[in-house]
Amino acid sequence: MPSLNVSFTDEEMEGVRAAAAAEGKSLKQYMHDLGVREMHRKRFVAGAASWADRLREEFDGAFPDEVPASERDRGATAA
């Protein structure tokens, strides 16, 4: 099974140890889970953005008076 050596400063290592302890995990398990969790988060965000893009036109048609977030900072107001 592949493995990885990661270098930390003393201060960073102290923080990582504290975070692992707070979750009741070994350093090895904590670092593994952190990487896997980030991979899943990125996959989720990409899927959610894709879903929103596919439904944007339908939403805009159903709620024509709503102001898109990208236009809210330009002085537009919602109905």
Protein Blocks (a to p, Z undefined) as FASTA:
>chain_A
ZZddddddfklmmmmmmmmmmnopafklmmmmmmmmmmmmmmmmmmmmmmmmmmmmmmmm
mmmmbccfklmmnopacZZ
